[in-house]
Amino acid sequence: MKGKTFVPATLKSIDGVQKRQKRYWHSQQIIALDIDEGISLDKALSNSFIRDNAAFIYTSFSHSPSKHKFRIVFALDKPIYNYEHFERIWSYLFSQLPYADSACRDGVRLFYGGREAFTIDISNRVSVNSVLAKKGFWSDIELVSNMSARKPPPVHSLELSKRQPSVIANHQYANNVDDIRERNIDALHHKLQPLKVELYNMNEVHDYLKRQDLREFLGITTSSSFCDIFHHELNPSASIFMSSQGSEHFLYKCHSESYPFCGTIIQIVERLLRCSNVEAENFLLEVYNIELAETELQKQMKRTLDANKRLLMSSELELLYPHFFKVIKPFRDDIYILFDLIKEYLPSGDNPEIMFYHSIRTIAEQLNMSPDSANRRMGLFVLLELFLKYDEDNVQPELSKKFSQWQNQNKYRYRNSVYGVPSYSYDLLSVIDLKCKKYIESGMTLKSISYEGVYRNFGLEEANRVFPQDANKEINELNEIVSSKLEKAMLSQIETYGFTIEQLVLEDVKMYFQGQKQYKTEQLKRCLGEIIEKYCLCRKRLDKSLKEKLGFMSNGYPIVIMFQHDLQRLTEYQATSA
């Protein structure tokens, strides 16, 4: 079988653009759970819940006899148009099959095809109304009487009452679980006696919540292992421990092979309450008497971010800053997402600068792209001064010390980058527009965004500003040699034919190693602007008239590279002839 890559949701267009991001989600009728561990393919095929509800299972390309990896696909009995409904249905399916990968829970997730499919029952349908109606059901052993279009026999109350005590027995050491499930805030306040605390952003809230002793929160009365609170078992398999990352965060883990789970206080509440991440946060804010406050500086920072966003969205942007608009248009949504992320981590101190720090991997996850793509985008934003990037000398000592600890602990070569966001004033955007003009004229793209690419096109000072961690780095010898060959090939073709195009230059430089085509393409993008400036060249998209004058015989109207004086001569001749 040659499976096709798919997105289980339908996406909508916004301003003529359609992206695989949450804001473009429109509706959904298919939900897939990704399984990498915790249950074998054979056990999944014989699982009663899967047999009664799933449509089919297919193995992924990385599936092997020793390591089973597959996806379970469910069809809903009708499309859903509310993203919260999707999240609730996904959470319910996850509660029944907790070995699914919890990272693959967004509606616009892309699933690759696979090698082999196993039909369960194509007519199986998950009842949307039945799932959304569920509120106070019993943990993972709950019998699903109306999830499937093929409904199993009704469960009598006597049979259900026989099952409940076995679950309750698992809570003999977890005295607060029922209060949590029932959202009994008063009872939890009485037991936990939380002090009122004022925090200033969701990052501080998460850190504070994850530091709470999980044994106290759950009412665990034993210091040893205990029976898992999410499934019935006779032998204790659960434990609570502190993270080894130095964060002082508590983690809960069930070591059962059939029902593995590991999570913080937030994931625990999500599962116990069958709720979304946001609902879990709100519940815990109330339980621990946390007031989420904002300083005047934070309010001002949010206003600055919103003002920046409005400017990027304005209908006048193209008219006021045409070069900037052309460059930034494909990336505006990425900036909006980053602004929303920044708002969750606004500092509460006296520094008026909008600063944030995340690893490229975290940024990539937020933007739903590879780390390499995210790194190039951030490099572009810093180059254009839409974001600022601070070197170590400009980072506050307390923050610098924290990064050093994180770097040494994880044995990383680089620290997290510290970014800032300026106010997008008229003066700043006028400067950015001129920079974008040079970016366009130099034929730069995201492939040009690297230390070497910025150095060749904008100079050493700019390269050191955009990539402070690579300051004054030497360009490697191979890149210099290939750049020289590309330059000679380009000049030779222009002198022979009066013009050239990038594809002909690349074809003229022969290299013989795997990946050479992509390497040459990226190297040309790095050095093209430098060559253009060095020899007074220019880039010009052909029109019908210019195509005829240059004798360009191929199809289409590509961008040609030629001497500026030759283009000026042809343009003047064309004007005189007219």
C-alpha positions as CSV (number, residue, x, y, z in Angstrom):
1,M,0.0,0.0,0.0
2,K,1.2,3.5,-0.8
3,G,-0.6,5.7,1.7
4,K,-1.0,9.4,1.0
5,T,-0.2,12.2,3.4
6,F,-3.3,13.8,4.8
7,V,-4.7,16.5,7.1
8,P,-7.9,15.2,8.8
9,A,-9.5,18.6,8.9
10,T,-10.8,20.9,6.2
11,L,-9.1,24.3,6.2
12,K,-10.5,27.7,5.3
13,S,-8.9,30.6,3.4
14,I,-8.1,33.9,5.1
15,D,-7.2,36.8,2.7
16,G,-6.8,34.2,-0.1
17,V,-4.3,32.3,2.0
18,Q,-4.7,28.8,3.4
19,K,-2.3,27.5,6.0
20,R,-2.0,24.4,8.2
21,Q,-2.5,26.4,11.4
22,K,-5.3,26.4,14.0
23,R,-6.8,29.7,12.9
24,Y,-7.4,28.2,9.4
25,W,-9.2,25.2,10.8
26,H,-12.8,25.0,9.5
27,S,-14.3,21.6,10.2
28,Q,-13.5,18.0,10.8
29,Q,-15.0,14.5,10.6
30,I,-11.9,12.3,10.9
31,I,-9.7,12.0,14.0
32,A,-6.5,10.0,14.0
33,L,-4.5,8.9,17.1
34,D,-0.8,8.3,16.7
35,I,0.7,5.3,18.5
36,D,4.4,4.9,18.9
37,E,4.5,2.8,22.1
38,G,2.4,1.3,24.9
39,I,0.4,-1.2,22.9
40,S,1.3,-3.6,20.1
41,L,-0.5,-3.7,16.8
42,D,-2.0,-7.1,17.6
43,K,-3.4,-5.9,20.9
44,A,-4.8,-2.8,19.2
45,L,-6.6,-4.9,16.6
46,S,-8.2,-7.0,19.4
47,N,-9.0,-4.0,21.7
48,S,-12.7,-3.8,22.3
49,F,-13.0,0.0,22.3
50,I,-11.1,0.1,19.0
51,R,-13.2,-2.7,17.5
52,D,-16.4,-0.9,18.4
53,N,-15.4,2.6,17.4
54,A,-12.5,2.8,14.9
55,A,-12.8,2.7,11.2
56,F,-9.3,1.3,10.4
57,I,-5.6,1.2,11.5
58,Y,-2.6,1.7,9.3
59,T,1.1,1.2,10.0
60,S,3.5,4.2,9.6
61,F,6.6,4.1,7.5
62,S,8.7,3.7,10.6
63,H,6.7,0.6,11.8
64,S,8.8,-2.6,12.2
65,P,8.3,-6.0,13.7
66,S,10.3,-5.0,16.8
67,K,8.8,-1.5,17.1
68,H,5.2,-1.1,16.3
69,K,4.1,2.3,15.1
70,F,0.6,2.9,13.7
71,R,-2.4,5.2,13.6
72,I,-5.9,4.5,14.6
73,V,-8.5,6.4,12.5
74,F,-12.0,7.3,13.8
75,A,-14.9,8.8,11.7
76,L,-17.5,11.0,13.4
77,D,-21.2,10.6,12.6
78,K,-21.3,14.2,11.4
79,P,-18.8,17.1,10.8
80,I,-17.9,19.4,13.7
81,Y,-17.4,23.1,13.1
82,N,-16.3,24.1,16.6
83,Y,-12.7,23.6,17.5
84,E,-13.4,23.2,21.2
85,H,-15.7,20.3,20.2
86,F,-12.8,18.7,18.4
87,E,-10.6,19.1,21.4
88,R,-13.2,17.5,23.7
89,I,-13.7,14.5,21.4
90,W,-9.9,14.1,21.0
91,S,-9.5,14.2,24.7
92,Y,-12.1,11.6,25.2
93,L,-10.6,9.2,22.7
94,F,-7.2,9.8,24.3
95,S,-8.7,8.9,27.7
96,Q,-9.8,5.6,26.3
97,L,-6.4,5.0,24.5
98,P,-3.9,6.9,26.7
99,Y,-0.9,5.3,25.0
100,A,-1.5,7.7,22.0
101,D,1.0,10.4,21.4
102,S,-0.4,13.5,23.2
103,A,1.7,15.8,21.0
104,C,-0.4,14.9,18.0
105,R,-3.5,16.5,19.3
106,D,-4.1,19.5,17.1
107,G,-6.8,19.5,14.4
108,V,-4.5,20.6,11.6
109,R,-1.9,17.9,12.3
110,L,-0.4,16.4,9.1
111,F,-0.3,12.6,9.1
112,Y,2.0,10.8,6.6
113,G,0.8,7.8,4.8
114,G,1.8,4.3,5.6
115,R,2.6,0.8,4.5
116,E,-0.3,-1.4,5.4
117,A,-4.0,-0.9,6.4
118,F,-6.2,-3.0,8.6
119,T,-9.9,-2.4,8.3
120,I,-11.8,-2.5,11.6
121,D,-15.3,-1.5,10.4
122,I,-15.6,1.3,7.8
123,S,-19.2,1.8,9.0
124,N,-18.1,2.6,12.6
125,R,-19.0,6.2,13.6
126,V,-18.3,8.1,16.8
127,S,-21.4,9.9,18.0
128,V,-20.5,13.6,18.4
129,N,-23.5,14.4,20.6
130,S,-22.9,11.5,22.9
131,V,-19.3,12.4,23.5
132,L,-20.0,16.1,24.1
133,A,-22.7,15.2,26.5
134,K,-20.3,13.3,28.8
135,K,-19.4,15.1,32.0
136,G,-19.0,13.1,35.1
137,F,-18.1,9.6,33.8
138,W,-15.8,7.2,35.5
139,S,-12.1,7.1,34.5
140,D,-10.7,4.9,31.8
141,I,-12.9,1.8,32.6
142,E,-16.1,3.6,31.6
143,L,-18.3,1.6,29.3
144,V,-19.0,3.5,26.1
145,S,-22.7,2.7,25.5
146,N,-23.4,5.2,22.6
147,M,-20.0,6.2,21.1
148,S,-20.4,4.0,18.1
149,A,-23.0,4.0,15.3
150,R,-23.2,0.2,16.1
151,K,-24.3,0.6,19.7
152,P,-23.4,-2.2,22.1
153,P,-26.0,-3.6,24.5
154,P,-27.1,-1.1,27.2
155,V,-25.2,-1.3,30.5
156,H,-27.6,-1.9,33.5
157,S,-27.0,0.2,36.6
158,L,-26.3,-2.9,38.6
159,E,-23.4,-3.8,36.4
160,L,-22.0,-0.3,36.6
161,S,-22.3,-0.3,40.3
162,K,-20.2,-3.4,40.4
163,R,-17.4,-1.7,38.5
164,Q,-17.3,1.5,40.5
165,P,-15.9,0.2,43.8
166,S,-12.8,-1.2,42.0
167,V,-12.0,2.2,40.8
168,I,-12.6,3.7,44.2
169,A,-10.3,1.2,45.7
170,N,-7.5,2.7,43.6
171,H,-8.1,6.0,45.5
172,Q,-7.5,4.6,49.0
173,Y,-4.2,6.5,49.0
174,A,-5.5,9.4,46.8
175,N,-8.1,11.2,49.0
176,N,-8.6,14.3,46.8
177,V,-9.3,12.6,43.5
178,D,-13.1,12.6,43.9
179,D,-13.0,16.3,45.0
180,I,-11.0,17.2,41.9
181,R,-13.3,15.2,39.6
182,E,-16.4,16.9,41.1
183,R,-14.6,20.3,41.0
184,N,-15.3,20.8,44.7
185,I,-13.2,23.9,45.2
186,D,-14.3,24.5,48.8
187,A,-13.2,21.0,49.8
188,L,-9.9,21.4,48.1
189,H,-9.3,24.8,49.7
190,H,-10.1,23.2,53.1
191,K,-7.5,20.4,52.5
192,L,-4.8,22.3,50.8
193,Q,-5.1,25.7,52.6
194,P,-3.5,27.6,49.7
195,L,-2.2,31.1,50.3
196,K,-3.4,33.9,48.0
197,V,-0.7,34.6,45.4
198,E,-0.4,37.2,42.7
199,L,1.4,36.3,39.5
200,Y,2.0,38.3,36.3
201,N,2.0,36.0,33.3
202,M,1.1,32.4,32.4
203,N,4.7,31.4,32.4
204,E,4.9,32.3,36.1
205,V,1.6,30.5,36.7
206,H,2.8,27.3,35.0
207,D,6.0,27.3,37.0
208,Y,4.2,27.9,40.3
209,L,1.6,25.2,39.6
210,K,4.2,22.6,38.6
211,R,6.1,23.2,41.8
212,Q,3.1,22.2,43.9
213,D,3.6,18.9,45.7
214,L,1.5,16.4,43.7
215,R,1.1,14.1,46.8
216,E,-0.5,16.9,48.7
217,F,-2.7,17.9,45.7
218,L,-4.0,14.4,45.1
219,G,-4.1,13.5,48.7
220,I,-1.6,10.6,48.4
221,T,-1.0,9.3,51.9
222,T,1.9,6.9,51.2
223,S,5.5,7.8,50.3
224,S,5.9,4.6,48.2
225,S,4.4,3.6,44.9
226,F,0.6,3.6,44.8
227,C,-2.2,2.4,42.5
228,D,-2.7,4.5,39.4
229,I,-5.7,7.0,39.7
230,F,-6.6,6.6,36.0
231,H,-7.2,2.9,35.7
232,H,-8.0,-0.1,37.8
233,E,-5.1,-2.2,39.0
234,L,-4.2,-4.5,41.9
235,N,-0.4,-3.9,41.9
236,P,0.8,-0.3,42.5
237,S,2.4,1.1,39.4
238,A,2.3,4.9,39.9
239,S,4.9,7.2,41.5
240,I,5.5,10.9,42.0
241,F,9.0,12.4,41.6
242,M,10.7,15.7,40.9
243,S,11.9,16.5,37.4
244,S,15.6,15.9,36.7
245,Q,15.8,19.1,34.7
246,G,16.4,21.2,37.7
247,S,13.0,23.0,37.4
248,E,11.7,21.6,40.8
249,H,8.6,20.6,38.9
250,F,6.7,17.5,40.2
251,L,5.8,14.7,37.8
252,Y,3.3,11.9,38.0
253,K,4.0,8.6,36.2
254,C,2.2,5.4,35.8
255,H,4.7,2.6,34.8
256,S,2.0,0.2,33.6
257,E,2.7,-1.1,30.1
258,S,-1.0,-1.1,29.2
259,Y,-1.8,2.4,30.6
260,P,1.4,4.4,30.5
261,F,1.2,8.1,31.5
262,C,3.5,10.8,32.6
263,G,2.5,14.4,33.2
264,T,2.5,17.5,35.4
265,I,-0.3,18.8,37.5
266,I,-1.9,20.3,34.4
267,Q,-2.0,17.1,32.4
268,I,-3.4,15.3,35.5
269,V,-6.3,17.7,35.8
270,E,-6.9,17.6,32.1
271,R,-7.4,13.8,32.3
272,L,-9.4,13.8,35.6
273,L,-11.8,16.5,34.4
274,R,-11.9,15.4,30.8
275,C,-11.2,19.0,29.8
276,S,-9.0,21.2,27.7
277,N,-5.7,22.7,28.7
278,V,-7.2,26.1,29.3
279,E,-10.0,24.7,31.5
280,A,-7.4,22.8,33.5
281,E,-5.5,26.1,34.0
282,N,-8.6,28.0,35.1
283,F,-9.5,25.2,37.6
284,L,-6.0,25.3,39.1
285,L,-6.0,29.0,39.3
286,E,-9.1,28.8,41.5
287,V,-7.8,25.9,43.6
288,Y,-4.5,27.5,44.4
289,N,-6.0,31.0,44.9
290,I,-3.9,32.6,42.2
291,E,-4.7,36.0,40.9
292,L,-3.3,36.7,37.4
293,A,-2.5,40.4,37.6
294,E,-0.9,42.8,35.1
295,T,1.5,45.6,35.8
296,E,1.1,48.9,33.9
297,L,4.3,48.0,32.0
298,Q,2.8,44.7,30.9
299,K,-0.3,46.5,29.7
300,Q,1.8,48.9,27.8
301,M,3.8,46.0,26.2
302,K,0.5,44.4,25.1
303,R,-0.7,47.6,23.6
304,T,2.6,47.9,21.7
305,L,2.3,44.3,20.4
306,D,-1.3,45.0,19.3
307,A,-0.3,48.2,17.6
308,N,2.4,46.4,15.7
309,K,-0.1,43.7,14.7
310,R,-2.6,46.3,13.5
311,L,0.0,47.9,11.4
312,L,1.0,44.6,9.7
313,M,-2.6,43.9,9.0
314,S,-3.5,47.4,7.7
315,S,-4.7,47.8,4.2
316,E,-2.3,50.8,3.7
317,L,0.8,48.8,4.4
318,E,1.5,48.0,0.7
319,L,1.1,51.7,-0.3
320,L,3.2,53.1,2.5
321,Y,6.0,50.5,2.5
322,P,5.8,48.6,-0.8
323,H,9.2,46.7,-0.5
324,F,8.5,45.7,3.1
325,F,5.0,44.5,2.2
326,K,6.4,42.3,-0.6
327,V,9.0,40.7,1.7
328,I,6.9,40.3,4.8
329,K,3.5,39.3,3.3
330,P,4.1,35.5,3.4
331,F,5.3,35.7,7.0
332,R,2.7,37.9,8.7
333,D,0.8,35.0,10.2
334,D,4.0,33.7,11.8
335,I,4.6,37.1,13.5
336,Y,1.0,37.2,14.8
337,I,1.6,33.8,16.4
338,L,4.8,34.9,17.9
339,F,3.2,38.0,19.3
340,D,0.5,35.9,21.0
341,L,3.3,33.6,22.4
342,I,5.2,36.7,23.7
343,K,2.1,37.9,25.6
344,E,2.1,34.8,27.7
345,Y,5.6,35.4,28.9
346,L,5.7,39.2,29.4
347,P,8.2,40.0,32.2
348,S,6.9,41.7,35.3
349,G,9.9,43.7,36.3
350,D,10.8,47.4,35.7
351,N,12.4,46.9,32.3
352,P,10.2,48.5,29.6
353,E,11.7,46.4,26.8
354,I,9.5,43.6,25.4
355,M,11.9,40.6,25.8
356,F,11.3,36.9,25.4
357,Y,13.5,33.9,25.2
358,H,12.7,30.5,23.6
359,S,14.6,27.8,21.9
360,I,14.2,27.5,18.2
361,R,12.6,24.1,18.7
362,T,9.9,25.7,20.9
363,I,9.3,28.5,18.3
364,A,9.2,25.8,15.5
365,E,6.5,23.9,17.4
366,Q,4.5,27.1,17.8
367,L,4.8,27.9,14.1
368,N,4.2,24.3,13.1
369,M,7.3,23.9,11.0
370,S,10.8,22.5,11.2
371,P,13.5,24.0,13.4
372,D,15.5,25.0,10.3
373,S,12.6,26.9,8.8
374,A,11.9,28.6,12.1
375,N,15.5,29.6,12.5
376,R,15.6,31.2,9.0
377,R,12.4,33.1,9.7
378,M,13.7,34.4,13.0
379,G,16.9,35.4,11.2
380,L,14.9,37.3,8.6
381,F,12.8,39.1,11.3
382,V,16.0,40.1,13.1
383,L,17.7,41.2,9.9
384,L,14.7,43.5,9.1
385,E,14.7,44.7,12.8
386,L,11.1,43.5,13.4
387,F,12.7,41.6,16.3
388,L,15.9,42.4,18.1
389,K,18.4,39.8,19.2
390,Y,20.5,40.4,22.2
391,D,24.0,39.1,22.7
392,E,25.2,37.9,26.1
393,D,26.6,41.3,27.1
394,N,23.1,42.9,26.8
395,V,21.3,40.2,28.8
396,Q,20.5,40.9,32.4
397,P,22.9,39.0,34.8
398,E,20.1,37.0,36.5
399,L,18.8,35.8,33.1
400,S,22.3,35.1,31.8
401,K,23.0,32.9,34.9
402,K,19.8,31.0,34.3
403,F,20.8,30.3,30.7
404,S,24.2,29.1,31.7
405,Q,22.7,26.6,34.0
406,W,20.3,25.4,31.4
407,Q,23.0,25.2,28.8
408,N,25.4,23.2,31.0
409,Q,22.7,20.9,32.3
410,N,21.6,19.9,28.8
411,K,25.1,20.1,27.3
412,Y,23.9,22.4,24.5
413,R,26.4,24.3,22.3
414,Y,24.2,27.4,22.3
415,R,21.9,29.1,24.8
416,N,18.4,30.1,24.1
417,S,18.4,33.3,22.1
418,V,16.9,36.4,23.8
419,Y,14.7,38.5,21.6
420,G,13.1,41.9,21.9
421,V,10.3,43.6,20.0
422,P,10.5,47.3,19.1
423,S,7.6,49.6,18.4
424,Y,7.0,49.7,14.7
425,S,7.3,53.4,14.2
426,Y,7.2,55.3,10.9
427,D,11.0,56.0,11.1
428,L,11.8,52.3,11.8
429,L,9.6,51.0,9.0
430,S,11.0,53.6,6.6
431,V,14.5,52.1,7.3
432,I,13.1,48.5,7.0
433,D,11.5,49.4,3.7
434,L,14.9,50.4,2.3
435,K,16.5,47.3,3.6
436,C,13.8,45.2,2.0
437,K,14.5,47.0,-1.3
438,K,18.1,45.8,-1.2
439,Y,16.8,42.3,-0.1
440,I,14.7,42.1,-3.2
441,E,17.2,43.6,-5.6
442,S,19.8,41.1,-4.4
443,G,17.5,38.2,-5.1
444,M,17.5,37.1,-1.5
445,T,15.1,34.5,-0.1
446,L,14.9,32.6,3.2
447,K,17.7,30.4,1.8
448,S,20.0,33.4,2.0
449,I,19.4,33.8,5.7
450,S,22.5,32.6,7.4
451,Y,25.6,34.2,8.8
452,E,27.4,34.0,5.5
453,G,24.3,35.1,3.5
454,V,23.8,38.3,5.6
455,Y,27.6,38.9,5.7
456,R,27.9,38.8,1.9
457,N,24.8,41.0,1.3
458,F,24.7,43.4,4.2
459,G,28.2,43.3,5.6
460,L,30.0,42.0,8.7
461,E,28.3,44.4,11.2
462,E,24.9,43.2,10.2
463,A,25.9,39.5,10.2
464,N,27.2,39.9,13.8
465,R,24.0,41.7,14.8
466,V,21.7,39.1,13.4
467,F,23.8,36.1,14.5
468,P,25.7,37.3,17.6
469,Q,26.5,33.7,18.6
470,D,28.6,33.4,15.3
471,A,30.2,36.8,15.5
472,N,33.3,37.2,13.2
473,K,33.0,33.6,12.0
474,E,35.1,32.7,9.0
475,I,33.4,31.5,5.8
476,N,34.5,27.9,5.2
477,E,36.8,27.2,2.3
478,L,34.4,25.1,0.2
479,N,31.8,27.9,0.3
480,E,34.4,30.4,-1.0
481,I,35.4,28.1,-3.8
482,V,31.9,27.4,-4.9
483,S,30.9,31.1,-4.7
484,S,33.9,31.9,-6.9
485,K,32.8,29.3,-9.5
486,L,29.2,30.6,-9.5
487,E,30.5,34.1,-10.0
488,K,32.7,33.1,-12.9
489,A,29.9,31.1,-14.6
490,M,27.5,34.0,-14.2
491,L,29.9,36.6,-15.7
492,S,30.8,34.2,-18.5
493,Q,27.2,33.7,-19.5
494,I,26.3,37.4,-19.3
495,E,29.3,38.3,-21.5
496,T,28.4,35.6,-24.0
497,Y,24.6,36.1,-24.2
498,G,24.0,39.5,-22.6
499,F,22.1,37.9,-19.7
500,T,21.7,34.7,-17.7
501,I,19.2,33.1,-15.2
502,E,20.0,31.4,-11.9
503,Q,19.2,27.9,-13.3
504,L,21.7,28.2,-16.1
505,V,24.4,29.3,-13.6
506,L,23.7,26.4,-11.4
507,E,23.8,23.9,-14.3
508,D,27.2,25.3,-15.4
509,V,28.9,24.6,-12.1
510,K,29.5,20.8,-11.9
511,M,29.7,19.1,-8.5
512,Y,29.5,15.4,-7.7
513,F,28.3,14.6,-4.2
514,Q,24.9,13.8,-2.7
515,G,22.9,16.9,-2.0
516,Q,25.0,19.1,-4.3
517,K,22.0,20.5,-6.1
518,Q,20.5,22.0,-2.9
519,Y,23.9,23.1,-1.7
520,K,24.6,25.0,-4.9
521,T,21.2,26.6,-4.8
522,E,21.6,27.8,-1.2
523,Q,25.1,29.0,-1.9
524,L,24.0,31.0,-4.9
525,K,21.3,32.7,-2.8
526,R,24.0,33.6,-0.2
527,C,26.4,35.2,-2.7
528,L,24.1,36.5,-5.4
529,G,23.6,39.9,-3.9
530,E,27.4,40.3,-3.4
531,I,28.0,39.5,-7.1
532,I,25.3,41.8,-8.3
533,E,26.7,44.7,-6.2
534,K,30.3,44.0,-7.2
535,Y,29.7,44.0,-10.9
536,C,26.8,46.5,-11.2
537,L,24.4,43.8,-12.3
538,C,20.6,43.9,-11.8
539,R,17.7,41.4,-11.8
540,K,14.8,42.0,-14.1
541,R,11.7,40.0,-14.8
542,L,11.2,39.6,-18.6
543,D,8.2,41.1,-20.3
544,K,7.2,40.3,-23.9
545,S,9.3,43.2,-25.4
546,L,12.4,42.5,-23.4
547,K,12.2,38.8,-24.1
548,E,12.2,39.5,-27.9
549,K,15.1,41.9,-27.7
550,L,17.2,39.5,-25.7
551,G,16.3,36.6,-27.9
552,F,15.1,34.5,-25.0
553,M,13.6,31.4,-26.6
554,S,12.4,29.3,-23.6
555,N,8.8,29.4,-22.2
556,G,7.8,31.8,-19.5
557,Y,9.0,35.1,-18.3
558,P,11.8,34.4,-15.8
559,I,14.0,36.9,-13.9
560,V,17.2,37.5,-15.8
561,I,20.5,38.8,-14.5
562,M,22.4,41.4,-16.6
563,F,24.5,44.5,-16.5
564,Q,22.6,47.6,-15.3
565,H,23.9,49.6,-18.3
566,D,22.7,47.0,-20.8
567,L,19.2,47.1,-19.3
568,Q,19.2,50.9,-19.3
569,R,20.2,50.9,-22.9
570,L,17.5,48.5,-23.9
571,T,14.9,50.4,-21.9
572,E,15.9,53.7,-23.5
573,Y,15.8,52.1,-27.0
574,Q,12.3,50.6,-26.2
575,A,11.1,54.1,-25.1
576,T,12.5,55.8,-28.2
577,S,10.9,53.1,-30.5
578,A,7.6,53.6,-28.8
